[in-house]
Amino acid sequence: MTDADLDAFAATGLRLLGLPLPPEWQASVRANLRVSFAMAALVTAFALPDDAEQAPVFTA
C-alpha cells in the first residue's frame, strides 16, 4: 500500500470513530498500519488443512 492509501484508510477509520488525529501523529499511524498489514499477510499466508482442530481453551 502507498502512503496515500494508508492515510486514506486511517482517515476513514478515524472519521467513523469520531477521533481526531494530530498531524504530528500521522507518520506514526502510517507506520503502525504498515506493520499491522505485514503481520496480517504472514498469518493469512500460512495454510491450514481443512481438518485442523482448534486449540483447547483453558479457564482458571
C-alpha positions in Angstrom: 0.0 0.0 0.0 1.1 3.5 -0.7 1.4 6.3 1.9 -1.7 7.8 0.3 -3.6 4.5 0.7 -2.6 4.2 4.3 -3.5 7.8 5.1 -7.0 7.3 3.5 -7.5 4.1 5.4 -6.6 5.8 8.7 -8.7 8.9 7.9 -11.7 6.8 7.2 -11.4 4.8 10.4 -10.8 7.9 12.4 -13.8 9.6 10.8 -16.1 6.7 11.6 -14.9 6.6 15.2 -15.1 10.3 15.6 -11.5 10.5 16.7 -9.1 13.4 16.0 -5.6 12.8 14.8 -3.0 15.5 15.4 -0.8 16.0 12.2 2.3 15.1 14.1 1.0 11.5 14.7 0.2 10.8 11.0 3.6 9.3 10.2 3.4 7.0 13.3 -0.1 5.8 12.5 1.0 5.1 8.9 4.0 3.1 10.2 1.8 1.1 12.6 -0.7 0.3 9.8 2.2 -0.8 7.5 3.4 -3.2 10.2 -0.1 -4.5 11.0 -0.8 -5.2 7.4 2.6 -7.0 7.1 1.8 -9.2 10.1 -1.7 -10.0 8.7 -0.1 -11.1 5.5 2.1 -13.5 7.3 -0.9 -15.0 9.1 -3.0 -15.4 6.0 -0.1 -16.9 4.1 0.1 -19.8 6.4 -2.1 -22.5 5.0 -4.1 -24.7 7.4 -5.6 -28.0 6.4 -9.4 -28.2 6.4 -9.4 -30.8 9.2 -7.2 -28.7 11.6 -8.6 -28.6 15.1 -8.8 -25.5 17.1 -6.6 -25.1 20.2 -8.2 -26.0 23.5 -9.4 -23.2 25.7 -8.3 -23.4 29.3 -10.0 -21.4 32.0 -9.0 -20.9 35.6 
